[in-house]
Amino acid sequence: AYVSKFKTFSGFDTHYLEPYPPFYDVLLSLPSQINGSIQFTLKFFNSLLISLSIIFAYIFFSEFLKSKIKGLIASAALFFAPGYMSHFIWSQTYAITSMFLVLFVLEKSFGSNEKQSWLMFSLLFGASLMIQPWATAIIGIFVFIPALVFMITKRNKKVILFFLLGVILGFSFFGYGFAKFGITE
């Protein structure tokens, strides 16, 4: 609300935001300046992110299952799941949406020996871990399991190294926050 009202981020008391990355708040404050309604902006962009997550899920499932029909069925099952994204809003939606992008890049990196694709995976994975602390565990588990299976079946240890690089990048932000604020309930 501060950024949309005063059209600047400077001078804002960041005590509320400091333990969390401010990207999502700044991202939503920009369109809020156009229509003036924070409630509409939150509802619209939450719906947009949910819609994008279904599209990203379809892209990932199609690549992972090697079939566009199976990808469509899997993403439709996700879409019709009663609890999927029905009660999440704000950064949780953004975090879950990014998870499908990370899984897609991970799937593409499995077949590649190029260092650039693995570095891209590490960067996207680390960035997705910074979005929301609650979603960090979910994204970590959903990425760790296929990485571990790939490492065991292909006997390729670099997968875990790039996974750990992503974890280090992701927790660099929260490590600073925990050091400064501690862990509170």
N, CA and C of each residue as an Amber inpcrd file, in Angstrom:
protein
   555
   0.8250000  -1.1860000   0.0000000   0.0000000   0.0000000   0.0000000
   0.8730000   1.2550000   0.0000000   2.0030000   1.2150000   0.7390000
   2.8840000   2.3760000   0.8180000   3.4240000   2.7400000  -0.5570000
   3.9210000   1.7410000  -1.2730000   4.5280000   2.0040000  -2.5790000
   3.4850000   2.5120000  -3.5610000   2.2760000   1.9500000  -3.5430000
   1.2490000   2.4090000  -4.4790000   0.7550000   3.8120000  -4.1350000
   0.7690000   4.1740000  -2.8620000   0.2780000   5.4910000  -2.4690000
   1.3060000   6.5880000  -2.7070000   2.5770000   6.3270000  -2.3060000
   3.6090000   7.3590000  -2.3960000   4.4990000   7.2170000  -3.6270000
   4.3200000   6.1390000  -4.3990000   5.0390000   5.8920000  -5.6440000
   6.5530000   5.8340000  -5.4600000   6.9760000   5.3590000  -4.2950000
   8.4000000   5.1620000  -4.0150000   8.5440000   4.1010000  -2.9340000
   9.6820000   3.4710000  -2.9300000   9.9750000   2.4810000  -1.8970000
  10.8560000   3.0810000  -0.8140000  11.5050000   4.2040000  -1.1350000
  12.3820000   4.8290000  -0.1500000  11.5490000   5.4950000   0.9350000
  12.0480000   5.4480000   2.1320000  11.3520000   6.0180000   3.2640000
  10.3710000   5.0730000   3.9180000  10.2000000   3.9060000   3.3430000
   9.2580000   2.9260000   3.8730000   9.9000000   2.2030000   5.0490000
   9.1750000   2.0790000   6.1570000   9.6690000   1.3470000   7.3170000
   9.6140000  -0.1430000   6.9850000  10.7710000  -0.7270000   6.7360000
  10.8240000  -2.1090000   6.2560000  10.8410000  -3.1270000   7.3870000
  10.5440000  -2.7410000   8.5990000  10.5660000  -3.7150000   9.6930000
   9.5690000  -4.8410000   9.4370000   8.4200000  -4.5010000   8.8580000
   7.4360000  -5.5360000   8.5560000   7.9320000  -6.4440000   7.4300000
   8.5410000  -5.8550000   6.4190000   8.9380000  -6.6200000   5.2400000
  10.2930000  -7.3000000   5.3850000  11.1470000  -6.7990000   6.2260000
  12.5330000  -7.2330000   6.1960000  12.7550000  -8.7320000   6.3310000
  12.0200000  -9.4720000   7.1320000  12.2810000 -10.9100000   7.1390000
  11.8610000 -11.6090000   5.8540000  11.0720000 -10.9520000   5.0090000
  10.5670000 -11.5520000   3.7810000  11.0820000 -10.7650000   2.5820000
  11.2980000 -11.4300000   1.4530000  11.6990000 -10.6890000   0.2570000
  10.5750000  -9.7510000  -0.1830000  10.8640000  -8.4950000  -0.4720000
   9.8070000  -7.5230000  -0.7870000   9.3460000  -7.5550000  -2.2400000
   9.8290000  -8.4950000  -3.0580000   9.5070000  -8.4870000  -4.4850000
   8.0080000  -8.5500000  -4.7380000   7.3320000  -9.4580000  -4.0580000
   5.8950000  -9.6320000  -4.3190000   5.1200000  -8.3720000  -3.9450000
   5.4750000  -7.7430000  -2.8320000   4.7860000  -6.5230000  -2.4100000
   5.0000000  -5.3910000  -3.4070000   6.2330000  -5.2610000  -3.8820000
   6.5230000  -4.2270000  -4.8720000   5.8330000  -4.5560000  -6.1900000
   5.8250000  -5.8150000  -6.5780000   5.1800000  -6.2400000  -7.8220000
   3.6930000  -5.8920000  -7.8190000   3.0160000  -6.1080000  -6.7090000
   1.5910000  -5.8120000  -6.6520000   1.2900000  -4.3320000  -6.4490000
   2.2270000  -3.5850000  -5.9070000   1.9690000  -2.1620000  -5.6970000
   1.9690000  -1.3900000  -7.0140000   2.6870000  -1.8780000  -8.0110000
   2.7260000  -1.1640000  -9.2880000   1.3650000  -1.1630000  -9.9920000
   0.7050000  -2.3280000 -10.1830000  -0.6280000  -2.2600000 -10.8130000
  -1.6840000  -1.6210000  -9.9090000  -1.4520000  -1.6410000  -8.6170000
  -2.4040000  -1.0120000  -7.7030000  -2.4500000   0.4970000  -7.9220000
  -1.3710000   1.0670000  -8.4240000  -1.3580000   2.5020000  -8.7180000
  -2.2920000   2.8440000  -9.8750000  -2.4970000   1.8790000 -10.7650000
  -3.3150000   2.1470000 -11.9470000  -4.7920000   2.2000000 -11.5990000
  -5.2790000   1.2080000 -10.8570000  -6.7160000   1.1750000 -10.5990000
  -7.0910000   1.6890000  -9.2120000  -6.1510000   1.8250000  -8.3110000
  -6.4160000   2.3990000  -7.0010000  -7.0570000   1.4640000  -5.9940000
  -7.3690000   0.2470000  -6.3820000  -8.0010000  -0.6900000  -5.4670000
  -7.0430000  -1.8310000  -5.1490000  -6.5820000  -1.8720000  -3.9220000
  -5.6800000  -2.9380000  -3.5100000  -6.4150000  -4.2770000  -3.5110000
  -7.6740000  -4.2670000  -3.0850000  -8.4520000  -5.5080000  -3.0480000
  -8.6040000  -6.1110000  -4.4440000  -8.9490000  -5.2870000  -5.4430000
  -9.0730000  -5.7860000  -6.8010000  -7.7270000  -6.2990000  -7.3170000
  -6.6610000  -5.5620000  -7.0500000  -5.3310000  -5.9640000  -7.5100000
  -4.9400000  -7.3170000  -6.9290000  -5.1680000  -7.5160000  -5.6410000
  -4.8310000  -8.7940000  -5.0210000  -5.6580000  -9.9360000  -5.6140000
  -6.9560000  -9.7210000  -5.7770000  -7.8230000 -10.7710000  -6.3380000
  -7.4360000 -11.0860000  -7.7760000  -7.2170000 -10.0470000  -8.5780000
  -6.9020000 -10.2520000  -9.9850000  -5.5680000 -10.9820000 -10.1470000
  -4.5270000 -10.5110000  -9.4700000  -3.2210000 -11.1230000  -9.6580000
  -3.1140000 -12.4900000  -8.9920000  -3.8630000 -12.7180000  -7.9430000
  -3.9000000 -14.0580000  -7.3720000  -4.5400000 -15.0240000  -8.3760000
  -5.6310000 -14.6080000  -9.0030000  -6.2840000 -15.4370000 -10.0270000
  -5.3640000 -15.6450000 -11.2300000  -4.6410000 -14.6090000 -11.6080000
  -3.6950000 -14.7230000 -12.7220000  -2.5910000 -15.7290000 -12.4000000
  -2.0480000 -15.6600000 -11.1920000  -0.9900000 -16.5960000 -10.8030000
  -1.5070000 -18.0300000 -10.7350000  -2.7260000 -18.2190000 -10.2400000
  -3.3080000 -19.5630000 -10.2100000  -3.4750000 -20.0940000 -11.6310000
  -3.9520000 -19.2430000 -12.5270000  -4.1100000 -19.6530000 -13.9290000
  -2.7620000 -19.9990000 -14.5490000  -1.7590000 -19.1870000 -14.2790000
  -0.4200000 -19.4750000 -14.7980000   0.1330000 -20.7660000 -14.2190000
  -0.1840000 -21.0540000 -12.9650000   0.3350000 -22.2890000 -12.3640000
  -0.2300000 -23.5170000 -13.0690000  -1.4860000 -23.4480000 -13.5150000
  -2.0720000 -24.5660000 -14.2610000  -1.3780000 -24.7100000 -15.6170000
  -1.1030000 -23.5900000 -16.2760000  -0.4000000 -23.6320000 -17.5640000
   1.0190000 -24.1790000 -17.3760000   1.7310000 -23.6940000 -16.3540000
   3.0880000 -24.1840000 -16.0920000   3.0700000 -25.6590000 -15.6970000
   2.0280000 -26.0690000 -14.9700000   1.9010000 -27.4830000 -14.6100000
   1.7090000 -28.3230000 -15.8650000   0.8880000 -27.8400000 -16.7980000
   0.6900000 -28.5650000 -18.0600000   2.0100000 -28.7060000 -18.8230000
   2.7690000 -27.6270000 -18.9130000   4.0530000 -27.6770000 -19.6140000
   4.9830000 -28.6710000 -18.9370000   5.0590000 -28.6260000 -17.6140000
   5.9210000 -29.5660000 -16.8940000   5.4410000 -31.0020000 -17.0670000
   4.1530000 -31.2560000 -16.8420000   3.6350000 -32.6220000 -16.9370000
   3.7980000 -33.1810000 -18.3570000   3.5790000 -32.3520000 -19.3710000
   3.7550000 -32.8090000 -20.7500000   5.1960000 -33.2280000 -21.0140000
   6.1300000 -32.4630000 -20.5040000   7.5490000 -32.7900000 -20.6820000
   7.9320000 -34.0120000 -19.8530000   7.4750000 -34.0470000 -18.6340000
   7.8370000 -35.1410000 -17.7280000   7.2310000 -36.4680000 -18.1780000
   5.9750000 -36.4430000 -18.5950000   5.2850000 -37.6610000 -19.0130000
   5.4860000 -37.9770000 -20.4930000   6.1420000 -37.0730000 -21.2150000
   6.4380000 -37.2420000 -22.6450000   5.1690000 -37.4360000 -23.4810000
   4.1000000 -36.7880000 -23.0590000   2.8320000 -36.8860000 -23.7820000
   1.9840000 -35.6560000 -23.4710000   1.5130000 -34.9930000 -24.5160000
   0.6670000 -33.8140000 -24.3100000  -0.6980000 -34.2000000 -23.7500000
  -1.2090000 -35.3580000 -24.1420000  -2.5040000 -35.8200000 -23.6290000
  -2.4000000 -36.1320000 -22.1380000  -1.3450000 -36.8580000 -21.7450000
  -1.1580000 -37.1620000 -20.3170000  -0.9010000 -35.8850000 -19.5250000
  -0.1840000 -34.9400000 -20.1230000   0.0350000 -33.6510000 -19.4680000
  -1.2550000 -32.8950000 -19.2530000  -2.1410000 -32.9570000 -20.2590000
  -3.4470000 -32.3150000 -20.1440000  -4.2890000 -32.9580000 -19.0550000
  -4.2720000 -34.2880000 -18.9950000  -5.0410000 -35.0010000 -17.9650000
  -4.5050000 -34.6770000 -16.5760000  -3.1750000 -34.6790000 -16.4260000
  -2.5780000 -34.3940000 -15.1110000  -2.8550000 -32.9600000 -14.6740000
  -2.7230000 -31.9970000 -15.5880000  -2.9970000 -30.6130000 -15.2060000
  -4.4900000 -30.3900000 -14.9760000  -5.3520000 -31.1150000 -15.6980000
  -6.7940000 -31.0160000 -15.4450000  -7.1330000 -31.5830000 -14.0630000
  -6.4690000 -32.6780000 -13.6830000  -6.6880000 -33.2410000 -12.3430000
  -6.2750000 -32.2360000 -11.2720000  -5.1750000 -31.5390000 -11.5150000
  -4.7410000 -30.5030000 -10.5750000  -5.7540000 -29.3630000 -10.5350000
  -6.2380000 -28.9630000 -11.6950000  -7.2130000 -27.8760000 -11.7840000
  -8.5060000 -28.2080000 -11.0400000  -8.9500000 -29.4590000 -11.1680000
 -10.2150000 -29.8530000 -10.5520000 -10.0780000 -30.3160000  -9.1060000
  -8.8640000 -30.3980000  -8.5890000  -8.6860000 -30.7680000  -7.1820000
  -9.3290000 -29.6890000  -6.3160000 -10.2310000 -30.0710000  -5.4100000
 -10.9920000 -29.0640000  -4.6580000 -10.1350000 -28.1000000  -3.8340000
  -9.0550000 -28.5690000  -3.2850000  -8.2630000 -27.7050000  -2.4200000
  -7.1570000 -26.9470000  -3.1050000  -6.9360000 -27.2080000  -4.4090000
  -5.7920000 -26.5660000  -5.0600000  -6.0300000 -25.0750000  -5.2030000
  -5.2460000 -24.3130000  -4.5140000  -5.2200000 -22.8560000  -4.5760000
  -6.5390000 -22.1790000  -4.2360000  -7.4160000 -22.8610000  -3.5390000
  -8.6980000 -22.2400000  -3.2320000  -8.6090000 -21.3010000  -2.0340000
  -7.6380000 -21.4960000  -1.1820000  -7.5580000 -20.6360000  -0.0110000
  -6.2040000 -19.9490000   0.1320000  -5.3770000 -20.0350000  -0.8900000
  -4.0790000 -19.3580000  -0.8360000  -4.1900000 -18.0100000  -1.5270000
  -3.4110000 -17.0780000  -1.0670000  -3.3690000 -15.7710000  -1.7070000
  -1.9880000 -15.1890000  -1.4590000  -1.6240000 -14.2760000  -2.2700000
  -0.3760000 -13.5440000  -2.1960000   0.8280000 -14.4180000  -2.4940000
   1.8160000 -14.3800000  -1.6690000   3.0950000 -15.0010000  -2.0200000
   3.0510000 -16.5270000  -2.0400000   2.1310000 -17.1660000  -1.3370000
   2.0360000 -18.6250000  -1.4200000   1.6910000 -19.0470000  -2.8490000
   0.7770000 -18.3350000  -3.4810000   0.4070000 -18.6350000  -4.8570000
   1.6040000 -18.4530000  -5.7770000   2.3190000 -17.3740000  -5.5780000
   3.5050000 -17.0860000  -6.3930000   4.5490000 -18.1850000  -6.2160000
   4.7400000 -18.6550000  -4.9940000   5.7330000 -19.6980000  -4.7250000
   5.3600000 -21.0140000  -5.3890000   4.1090000 -21.4270000  -5.2660000
   3.6790000 -22.6830000  -5.8690000   3.7190000 -22.5910000  -7.3960000
   3.3890000 -21.4360000  -7.9480000   3.4850000 -21.2470000  -9.3940000
   4.9210000 -21.4100000  -9.8630000   5.8660000 -20.8620000  -9.1200000
   7.2790000 -20.9730000  -9.5230000   7.7890000 -22.4050000  -9.4130000
   7.1840000 -23.2170000  -8.5530000   7.6330000 -24.5950000  -8.3810000
   7.5440000 -25.3710000  -9.6950000   6.4790000 -25.1590000 -10.4700000
   6.3430000 -25.8790000 -11.7320000   7.4100000 -25.4500000 -12.7400000
   7.8090000 -24.1820000 -12.7040000   8.9050000 -23.7390000 -13.5690000
  10.2150000 -24.4030000 -13.1740000  10.4650000 -24.5030000 -11.8760000
  11.6850000 -25.1550000 -11.3910000  11.6950000 -26.6260000 -11.7880000
  10.5600000 -27.3040000 -11.6320000  10.4820000 -28.7140000 -12.0200000
  10.6730000 -28.8910000 -13.5260000  10.1600000 -27.9650000 -14.3250000
  10.3530000 -28.0310000 -15.7710000  11.8320000 -27.8970000 -16.1290000
  12.5050000 -26.9240000 -15.5410000  13.9360000 -26.7320000 -15.8190000
  14.7310000 -27.9280000 -15.3160000  14.3420000 -28.4880000 -14.1790000
  15.0100000 -29.6920000 -13.6710000  14.8460000 -30.8410000 -14.6610000
  13.6490000 -31.0220000 -15.1840000  13.3990000 -32.0790000 -16.1680000
  14.2450000 -31.8680000 -17.4160000  14.3370000 -30.6380000 -17.8830000
  15.1610000 -30.3310000 -19.0600000  16.6460000 -30.5460000 -18.7630000
  17.0710000 -30.2690000 -17.5400000  18.4770000 -30.4200000 -17.1730000
  18.8810000 -31.8800000 -17.0520000  17.9230000 -32.7680000 -16.7340000
  18.2420000 -34.1920000 -16.5940000  18.9110000 -34.7460000 -17.8400000
  18.4120000 -34.3470000 -19.0040000  18.9630000 -34.8880000 -20.2420000
  20.1470000 -34.1110000 -20.7700000  20.5880000 -33.1220000 -20.0290000
  21.6500000 -32.2570000 -20.5160000  22.9080000 -32.3980000 -19.6640000
  24.0250000 -32.3090000 -20.3200000  25.2960000 -32.2800000 -19.5960000
  25.8740000 -30.8780000 -19.5670000  25.1220000 -29.9170000 -20.0810000
  25.6100000 -28.5500000 -20.1240000  25.5490000 -27.9130000 -18.7460000
  26.6260000 -27.2670000 -18.3850000  26.7050000 -26.6160000 -17.0810000
  25.7020000 -25.4580000 -16.9800000  25.4340000 -24.7810000 -18.1040000
  24.5190000 -23.6400000 -18.0860000  23.1070000 -24.0530000 -17.6810000
  22.6320000 -25.1930000 -18.1630000  21.2730000 -25.6050000 -17.8000000
  21.1960000 -25.9700000 -16.3250000  22.2490000 -26.5630000 -15.7920000
  22.2570000 -26.8900000 -14.3660000  22.3900000 -25.6410000 -13.5060000
  23.1470000 -24.6520000 -13.9810000  23.2290000 -23.3850000 -13.2430000
  21.8850000 -22.6570000 -13.2730000  21.1910000 -22.7190000 -14.4080000
  19.8490000 -22.1240000 -14.4950000  18.9100000 -22.7900000 -13.4960000
  18.9990000 -24.1270000 -13.3950000  18.1860000 -24.8350000 -12.4070000
  18.5140000 -24.3410000 -11.0000000  19.7990000 -24.2350000 -10.6670000
  20.1940000 -23.7960000  -9.3230000  19.6870000 -22.4020000  -9.0200000
  19.7900000 -21.4920000  -9.9920000  19.3320000 -20.1150000  -9.7820000
  17.8200000 -20.0430000  -9.5990000  17.0760000 -20.7410000 -10.4540000
  15.6080000 -20.7280000 -10.3230000  15.1600000 -21.4080000  -9.0380000
  15.8170000 -22.5050000  -8.7020000  15.4710000 -23.2080000  -7.4700000
  15.7630000 -22.3270000  -6.2570000  16.9270000 -21.7000000  -6.2360000
  17.2720000 -20.8080000  -5.1240000  16.3130000 -19.6330000  -5.0200000
  15.9380000 -19.0640000  -6.1770000  14.9980000 -17.9380000  -6.1720000
  13.6220000 -18.3690000  -5.6790000  13.1930000 -19.5790000  -6.0470000
  11.8770000 -20.0400000  -5.5960000  11.8560000 -20.2870000  -4.0950000
  12.9980000 -20.6310000  -3.5350000  13.0590000 -20.8350000  -2.0870000
  12.9760000 -19.5290000  -1.3140000  13.2610000 -18.4150000  -1.9750000
  13.2290000 -17.1050000  -1.3100000  11.8530000 -16.4690000  -1.2820000
  10.9050000 -16.9940000  -2.0210000   9.6230000 -16.3100000  -2.1820000
   8.8120000 -16.3120000  -0.8980000   8.6870000 -17.4630000  -0.2750000
   7.8120000 -17.5750000   0.8920000   8.3340000 -18.6760000   1.7970000
   8.5630000 -18.3960000   3.0740000   9.1430000 -19.4120000   3.9590000
   8.3040000 -20.6810000   4.0740000   6.9820000 -20.5550000   4.0890000
   6.1150000 -21.7190000   4.2260000   6.2720000 -22.6570000   3.0390000
   6.3540000 -22.0990000   1.8450000   6.4280000 -22.9160000   0.6310000
   7.8180000 -23.4800000   0.3930000   8.8180000 -22.9980000   1.0950000
  10.1880000 -23.4680000   0.9050000  10.2990000 -24.9680000   1.1360000
   9.6980000 -25.4690000   2.1840000   9.7660000 -26.9090000   2.4780000
   9.0680000 -27.7200000   1.3940000   7.9270000 -27.2640000   0.9370000
   7.1920000 -27.9930000  -0.0970000   7.9860000 -28.0390000  -1.3960000
   8.4890000 -26.8920000  -1.8230000   9.2710000 -26.8440000  -3.0550000
  10.5320000 -27.6850000  -2.9100000  11.1930000 -27.5900000  -1.7610000
  12.4060000 -28.3790000  -1.5230000  12.1580000 -29.8720000  -1.6400000
  11.0710000 -30.3430000  -1.0560000  10.7520000 -31.7820000  -1.1080000
  10.3980000 -32.2000000  -2.5330000   9.5700000 -31.4080000  -3.2160000
   9.1620000 -31.7630000  -4.5670000  10.3120000 -31.7160000  -5.5680000
  11.3520000 -30.9840000  -5.2720000  12.5140000 -30.9430000  -6.1580000
  13.5540000 -31.9640000  -5.7120000  13.6820000 -32.1880000  -4.4160000
  14.6930000 -33.1180000  -3.9090000  14.4190000 -34.5620000  -4.3290000
  13.1730000 -34.9910000  -4.2780000  12.8400000 -36.3940000  -4.5930000
  13.2320000 -36.7590000  -6.0290000  12.8170000 -35.9780000  -7.0650000
  13.2690000 -36.3670000  -8.4100000  14.7780000 -36.2220000  -8.5950000
  15.3820000 -35.2370000  -7.9400000  16.8420000 -35.0890000  -8.0440000
  17.5510000 -36.2970000  -7.4460000  17.0670000 -36.7910000  -6.3180000
  17.6580000 -37.9570000  -5.6790000  17.4700000 -39.2090000  -6.5370000
  16.2780000 -39.3850000  -7.0890000  16.0120000 -40.5410000  -7.9550000
  16.9160000 -40.4920000  -9.1830000  17.0620000 -39.3200000  -9.7750000
  17.9230000 -39.1900000 -10.9440000  19.3770000 -39.5000000 -10.5940000
  19.8120000 -39.0020000  -9.4460000  21.1910000 -39.2540000  -9.0380000
  21.4420000 -40.7560000  -8.8590000  20.4790000 -41.4570000  -8.2690000
  20.6470000 -42.8910000  -8.0210000  20.5610000 -43.6830000  -9.3250000
  19.5720000 -43.3870000 -10.1550000  19.3910000 -44.1830000 -11.3810000
  20.4490000 -43.8950000 -12.4350000  20.8720000 -42.6600000 -12.5450000
  21.8620000 -42.2950000 -13.5560000  23.2910000 -42.2570000 -12.9980000
  23.4040000 -42.4590000 -11.6950000  24.7090000 -42.3970000 -11.0150000
  25.4420000 -41.1070000 -11.3490000  24.7160000 -40.0400000 -11.1950000
  25.2320000 -38.7260000 -11.5330000  25.1710000 -37.8470000 -10.2840000
  26.2900000 -37.6090000  -9.6750000  26.3230000 -36.8740000  -8.4030000
  26.2090000 -35.3670000  -8.5730000  26.3840000 -34.8610000  -9.7940000
  26.3120000 -33.4100000  -9.9760000  24.9070000 -32.8720000  -9.7170000
  23.8930000 -33.7280000  -9.8370000  22.5210000 -33.2890000  -9.5810000
  22.3970000 -32.7610000  -8.1540000  22.9070000 -33.5080000  -7.2070000
  22.8210000 -33.0960000  -5.8020000  23.6760000 -31.8630000  -5.5430000
  24.8050000 -31.7510000  -6.2350000  25.6430000 -30.5620000  -6.0670000
  24.8990000 -29.2980000  -6.5090000  24.2220000 -29.3630000  -7.6460000
  23.4610000 -28.2050000  -8.1160000  22.2070000 -27.9840000  -7.2710000
  21.6190000 -29.0490000  -6.7310000  20.5140000 -28.9180000  -5.7910000
  20.9930000 -28.1680000  -4.5440000  22.1460000 -28.5730000  -4.0070000
  22.6940000 -27.9130000  -2.8170000  23.0830000 -26.4660000  -3.1030000
  23.5750000 -26.1940000  -4.3100000  23.8690000 -24.8120000  -4.6780000
  22.5930000 -23.9730000  -4.6410000  21.4930000 -24.5120000  -5.1600000
  20.2060000 -23.8120000  -5.0980000  19.7500000 -23.5830000  -3.6660000
  19.9440000 -24.5890000  -2.7990000  19.5750000 -24.4490000  -1.3880000
  20.4040000 -23.3430000  -0.7340000  21.6860000 -23.3250000  -1.0150000
  22.5610000 -22.2880000  -0.4460000  22.1310000 -20.9090000  -0.9280000
  21.8390000 -20.7810000  -2.2220000  21.3670000 -19.4950000  -2.7480000
  20.0470000 -19.0910000  -2.1100000  19.1340000 -20.0400000  -1.9860000
  17.8270000 -19.7420000  -1.4170000  17.8800000 -19.3500000   0.0440000
  18.7090000 -20.0510000   0.7850000  18.7680000 -19.7770000   2.2200000
  19.7140000 -18.6380000   2.5750000  20.4120000 -18.0950000   1.5850000
  21.2640000 -16.9490000   1.8860000  20.4260000 -15.7720000   2.3670000
  19.2570000 -15.5980000   1.7650000  18.3770000 -14.5120000   2.1970000
  17.8030000 -14.7820000   3.5850000  17.2510000 -15.9860000   3.7730000
  16.6260000 -16.2960000   5.0520000  17.6600000 -16.4960000   6.1530000
  18.8560000 -16.9230000   5.7950000  19.9230000 -17.0380000   6.7920000
  20.2240000 -15.6850000   7.4220000  20.2670000 -14.6590000   6.5900000
  20.4680000 -13.3060000   7.0970000  19.3110000 -12.8930000   8.0000000
  18.0830000 -13.1960000   7.5570000  16.9130000 -12.8380000   8.3630000
  16.8870000 -13.5540000   9.7020000  17.2280000 -14.8580000   9.7120000
  17.2650000 -15.6060000  10.9670000  18.3650000 -15.0870000  11.8790000
  19.4960000 -14.7170000  11.3030000  20.5930000 -14.1800000  12.1150000
  20.2100000 -12.8410000  12.7390000  19.4660000 -12.0260000  12.0040000
  19.1040000 -10.6980000  12.4970000  17.9220000 -10.7320000  13.4550000
  16.8730000 -11.5440000  13.1240000  15.6470000 -11.5210000  13.9010000
  15.4610000 -12.7400000  14.8070000  16.1910000 -13.7970000  14.5270000
  15.9930000 -15.0310000  15.2890000  14.7670000 -15.7740000  14.7880000
  14.4670000 -16.8690000  15.4330000  13.2920000 -17.6650000  15.0560000
  12.2320000 -17.4400000  16.1290000  11.1040000 -16.8690000  15.6880000
   9.9950000 -16.6100000  16.6210000   8.7440000 -17.2470000  16.0710000
   7.7570000 -17.4120000  16.8980000   6.4870000 -17.9990000  16.4620000
   5.5510000 -16.9330000  15.9940000
